[in-house]
Amino acid sequence: QRVLINISGLRFETQLGTLNQFPDTLLGDPDKRIRYFDPLRNEYFFDRNRPSFDGILYFYQSGGKLRRPVNVSIDVFADEIRFYQLGEEAMERFREDEGFIKEEEKPLPRNEFQRQVWLIFEYPESSSSARAIAIVSVLVILISIITFCLETLPEFRDEREMPVPLPPQGGGLNGTSGDSPPMQPPSSLADPFFIIETTCVIWFTFELLVRFFACPSKPEFSRNIMNIIDIVAIIPYFITLGTELAHEQQQPGAGSSNGGAGQQQAMSLAILRVIRLVRVFRIFKLSRHSKGLQILGQTLKASMRELGLLIFFLFIGVILFSSAVYFAEADDPESHFSSIPDAFWWAVVTMTTVGYGDMRPVTVGGKIVGSLCAIAGVLTIALPVPVIVSNFNYFYHRETDHEEQGILKDEHSSAQGSTAGGDEKRRQSRNSLNKSVVHLENSEEFNNGTSSLEKANIKAKSNVDLRKSLYALCLDTNRETDL
């Protein structure tokens, strides 16, 4: 049985058995395609892209092979695949043929409670509760970073940042000794910034422990770079806290300290300052809640080869031009370049087109070398930039397509739920019409009491009535869809 399909005025003709090979698709399911049937023209009408239907019809004729016409863009053909409901498997094959990387399935815990906790803390878009947790986490991260910056202001900096001299020991005039008094770091447990830091670290620790408890794989969790950053971001607090508590216990016996102990305490204070610097890594925790930062990280990861070549070329340029400028300026007494390693800084600043001006050539030969260094730096940096930009565009469009697919899936599921009752009603109407026609053809009076010509007239009239009923049914269907 042949079927006519009208695509925006262009008619295609195929066999009904060809469409029935894929009963889950729009054209292969009679219940789905009946809403597009035009009983007056005895064809199915679709107001869709005409060039794309060559590839859609080839999908049915070839038994599942999907080929995009060359004059159709990827986005348009992907929309047609979704409209004709060819399925996720066909979409995945199409994306693979077009060069898209298949999205890896994200593992979830098997336990139901752990799965819900993992979704709340790991995937902010999964529910309203997950979004609320993500907002709280972002606010705590911002408060921690702002506190880290504000506590370095002179208005908030006090003697807690400076070593405090211990009481002098006897041995000199007026109770003073010949050695300088030992230094000790002051206590900061009562400091407001320390209290805010403690509150933030409590949240970070709670979040990390909950996610570790609910994660589907403990080894994978431990190897994840973002989880390593979370651990590194809270370690300085506990080291500082342990040092402060140890200092509080040793403070009563501070009178027996000597100059060597004071130097050790000053060294401990310097180490603590370096450890506190690690707190700045908390800013990377924002990437867990920012798609833009994630895309940037993926771009840098995919461009490691190009970045390595860039660093290698810069290294060669720094060696060449620092050596050249040193020998060009060697005879000038006012030269800023005392050695080749001392000229490394000037070469790096010039090749990256920063130009601080703290070191500059003064001779004609040095200026020529500086000009060549700047030109070589521009060319060296410009070469790998297009590759990095291309990688960024790829990851950006892939993320955008992924979000659009999620929105379409949600709309499709809601549409299926809203039209389930209407589909059942239309199915019952079609069954009743078919039964009436069959009953008419099989009736004894129709077979015995009428001539062949009368039979043909009655049957034609019945077909007309059936087409009118189907046309009315299609109008009702379209009206329900619009509502």
N, C-alpha and C positions, 0 to 999 in steps of 0.2 A: 504494500500500500504506500503510495507516494504522499509526501507532505510538502506543502508550500509554506515557505518562511519569507516574510517581507521585512527587510531591514532598511528602514527609512526610504522606502521606494524601490530598493533593489531586491528582486525576488531570487530566492534560492530554492531548489527542489532536491529532495533526498527521500530515502526510504524510511518508513516508520521503524523498521527493524534496526536501522543504523543508529537511530536515537535511543532505542530501548536497550542498547548495550550498556548504557550508564544510567540506571534508573534513579540514582540519587541526585542527578543534575537537574537543572531547570527544564531543559528540552527533553530529557529522558523520562521525566515523571509526568504522567498525564494530569495529575491533580495540580501540579505547579504551572504547567504551560497552558491550561485551559483558560486562565484569566486573560491571556493575550490572544485568544482565538476570535477571529472576525467571521461570524457565521454568514454574513452577506457575501463576502468574497471567498469564503471557504479557505482561509489562510491564517497563519499566525503572524501578527504584526508586532515588531519591536522597534521603538524609536531609539536606536543605538548606533554606534560607530560602524559604518559599512565596511571599510577595509579590514577591520579587526575580525569580522565574522568569517573571513576566509580561513584564518587560523583556528577559530572555534569549530567550524564545520569539519576541518581536517582532523581535529581531535577525535570526533566521532567516527569519521571514515577510516582513520588509521588505527583505531583500537586503543587510543590513549596517548598518542604522540602529539606534543604541543609545540608548534613552531610560530614564532611571531613574524608577521609580515614586515618587510624591510621599511615600508613607508608608515609604520605605526610606532609611536614612541613606547618606551617600556611602561611608563605610568598609565597611559591609556589602555594598553593591552592588559595590564594587571587589573585595572578596574573592570574590564570586560570579563576576565576570568572570575572575579568575585560576583559579578552580576549573574552570569550563567551558572554559577554554583558548581564549578568543575571540581571543587574540593581542595583541601589543604595539601594533599599529596601532589596534585598537578601544579599548584602554586609553588611548592618547594622545588619541584623539578624545573619549572620555568626559571626560578631565581638562580638555581645552580647553573643552568645553561647560559644565563646572562652574566655569570661571573660573580654573583653575590655569595658571600660567605654564610653558611648555615648557622643560625643561632644555636648555641649550645643550650641544652636543657639544664635548667637550674635544679640541683637536687634538693629535696625536701625531707625532713625527718619522717620516719614511719609512724612514730607515736603521735596521736592526734593533738594532745596538749602541747608537746614540743613543737609540732608543726605550726600551731596557732601562735605560739610565742615567737618562733623564728620569723614568721611572716610579719608580725607586728614590729619587731626590732630591726629587721633586715630589709624589708620591702615597704617603704612608706606609701606607695600607691595602692597597696592591697586593701586597705580599709581606712575608715575615719579614725579609729584608734591608733593605727600605725602612723597616720599623718600627724596626730596630736603628739605622739612620742617623738617623731622627727622634729617637730617645731620646738619642743622642749630641749632636745639635744642640741639643736642649732643655737638656741638662746644661751644655753650653758657654755657652749664653745665660744661664742662671741663675748660673753662676760669674762671668761677666763683669759682670752686674748687681750681684751681692753684692760683688765686688771694688770696683766703682765706689762703692758705699755705704760700705764699710769703710775705704777709704783717706782718708775725710774725718773719721774719728774722731780725737780729740786724742791717743789712745795711739799711733796710727800716723802722725800728722802730725808732720813734723820740719822742719828748715830747708830741705828741698827744696821746700816749698810757699811759702817766704818768700824775697824777693829778698835776695841776699847782697851786702854792700858790697864794691866793688873796693878794692884797696890805694890809699891816698891819694897824691895827686901832690904834688910839691914846690911851694913857693911860700909857705908859712906857717911859723910857729914849730913846732919839733919835727916838721918834715916834713909839716905839715897845711896845707891850703888853706882859704880862706874859704868856698868852696862845699861843700855836702854831698857826701859820697862817692857816686859813681855806683853804681847797683844792677845786678846781673846775676842771671839765674835759674840756680840750681844744676843740676848734672847729675843725672839720675835714671835713667840707662841701667842701673845696677846695682841698682836698687830692686826688691824682690820683687814688688810690685804691677805694676811695668812688665813684668817677665818673664811674669807670669800674663796680663797684657793682650796681650803679644806672642803667646803661645800661642793665646789665643782668637781674635785677629785672623787668625792663620795659618789656623785652621779656617774662619773666616768667608770669607776670601778664596778658599780652596780650594773651598768649597761654591759660592760665587758664580761662579767661573770654570767649574766643571764644569757647573753649570746653564746658564750662557750657551753653553757649547759644545754641549750636548745639546738645547737648546730648539728647538721646531719653527719659530719665527719670531723672528729677532733684533729687528726693530722692535717687535713686540708685547712682547717681553721687556723692552726698554728703556723702554717706556711704562707698564709695570705698576707700580702704586704700591708694592707690597711689595718689588719689586726696587730701586726708588729708595730705600726705607728701608734696605735692605741696604747700598747704596753709601754713603749718608749716615752710616751707623753705623760704617763703617771708615775713612772719610776723616780724622777727627780724629787717629787714631793715626799715620797717615803724615805729617800736618802736624806733629804733635808730634815725631815721630822726625826729620824733616828739620830742624826748629828746633834740636833737641838736637845733631845732628851738626854743623850750622853753628856752633853755640856752641862745640863742642869744638875746631873748627878755628880760631876767632877767639880762643880763650882765651889762647894764648901772647902775643898782642899786646894784651892787655887793659890793659897799663900806659899806653898812649897814649890811653886813652879819657878823655873829659871829661864834664862834667855833662850835656851834651846827649845824649851817647851813653847815659848811664845812664838818662835819662828815656825814651829810645826802647826800651831794654831792659825797663824797667818796663812800658811800654805793650805790648810784645810778650808779657810775662808775663800781663797782663790779657787780651789777645786769646786766648792759649792756654787760659786758664781758661774763656773763653766757648766755645771750640771743644771743649774736653773735655766741656762740658755736653751737647753733641750726642750723646754716647755713650748718654745715657739713652733715646734713640730705639730702642735695641736691644730694649727690652721689647716693642716692637710686632712683633718677629720671632717672638714666641711665638704670634701669631695665625695663623701658617702651620700650626701644629700643634694649634690649639684651635678646635673647631667653635663653641664658645660665643662666642669673640671675633669669629669670622667673621660669625656671626649678628648680633652687636651692630653690627659695621661696616656690614653690609647694611641694618640698621634705620636707622642714622643717615643713610646715603646716601639711602634712600627717604624719609626724613623731613626732608630739607633745606628744603623749602618751609615746613613747620611751624616748624622751628627758626629760619628767617629771620624769620617773622612774630613769633615770641617775642622775638627780639633787637630787632626794630623797635619792638614795644610797650614793651619795657623801656627803650629809648632815649628814647621819648617820655615815659614816666613819670619817668625820671631828670631830664630837662630841666624838666618841670613841677614836681615836688616839691622839687627842689633850689632852684629859684627861689622857690617859695612859702615854704620854711623859712628861706631867707636873709632875705627881707623880714619874715617873722614874728619873727625873732630879731635884727633889725638894731638895735633900740633897747636891747637888753640888753647891759650891759658885759661880762657873763660868757659871752657867746655863743661857741659853738665854731665858728661858721660865719663865716669872715672874708670869703668871696666865694662866688659861685655855683659856679665850678669846684671850689672846696674842698668844697662840699656834694655834689658828684657821688658821692664815695665813700660818704657816709652814705646817699644815696638808693639806690645799688646794694645795699648791705648790708641796708637795711630792706626793699626790695622782694623780695629773695631770702630773706627771713626768717632771715638769719644773725644779725644783731644783735650785733656785737662790743662795743658800748658805749663805744668810744673817742671817738665824737662823738654827742651827744644834745641834743635841744631842752630848754630850761629854762623857757620861757614857756608860757602856756596855749595861745596860738595855735600855737606850734611843736609842742606835743604833739598838738593836733588834726590838724595837717598830717602828723605822723608816723603817727598812727593811720590816716588815709586812705591814706597811702603803703603801709603794711603790708597793708591790705585789698586795695588795687589790685594789689599784687605777688602776693598769693595767687591772685586771680582771673586775672591775666595768665599765670601759670605753669600753672595748672590747665587752662586751655582746650585747649592742644595736646597735653596728656599722653595722653588717650584715643586719639588718632590714632597717636601713637608706640607705645603699647602694642599697638594693633591690628596695626601693621606688624611688631612683634617677634613676636607670636603667629603671624602668617602665615609668616614666615621660619622660625620654630622648627618648626611643623608640617610645612612643606615639607621641611625637612632630615630630620625624623623619618620621613616617608613615603619619602624617598629611601633611607634606610638600611634600612627594612623591605623595599623592593623588591629591594635588593641581596641581603639575606638569603634572600628567597624564590627569587630566581634561582639562588643557590648550591644551595639545597635541591632545587629542581626539576631542575637538571642532575645532581646526585648521585643523585636518585631515578630519573632516566631511565637512568643508567649501571647501576644495581643491578637494574633490572627488564628490561633488554634481553634477557637470556637467558630469563627467564620468558615474555615476550611471544612469543618465537620458538617456544617449546615449545607454548604454547597455540594459536598459529596453525597449527602442524602438526596438532594434535589436531582442530581444527575442520575443517581440509581433509580429514582422513581420514574424519570423520563425514559430511561432505557427499558425498564420493566414494562412500561405502557406500550412502547413500540413492539417489543417482543410479544406481548400478549396480543396485540393487534395482528401481527403476522401469523401467529399460531392459532388464532381463533378459528373455530370450525365453520362459522358463517362466512368468514372471509375467504376460506379455501374452497368451499363447496358452492356457495350461492352467488358468486360473482364471476364475471368473465375476466380474461387476462387483461383486457384493456381497462376495465373498471378497477382491477387490482392495482395496475400501474398508477391510475389516477389517484386512488386512495392512498397508496404508499407515497406518492410524490407529495400529496397534501400533508401527510403525516410528517414527512421529512421537512417540509416548510414550517409546520408548526413546531417541530423539534428545534429547528434552527432559530426560530423566533424566541423560543423559550431559552435556548442557550444564549442568545444575544441579550435578552433581558437579564439573565443570570450574570453575564459579564458586566453589564452596566451596574448591577447591584454590587458586584465585587469591587469594581473601580470606585464606586461611591463609598463603600466601607473602607477601602484603602486610603482614600482622601481624608475621611474622618479620622 
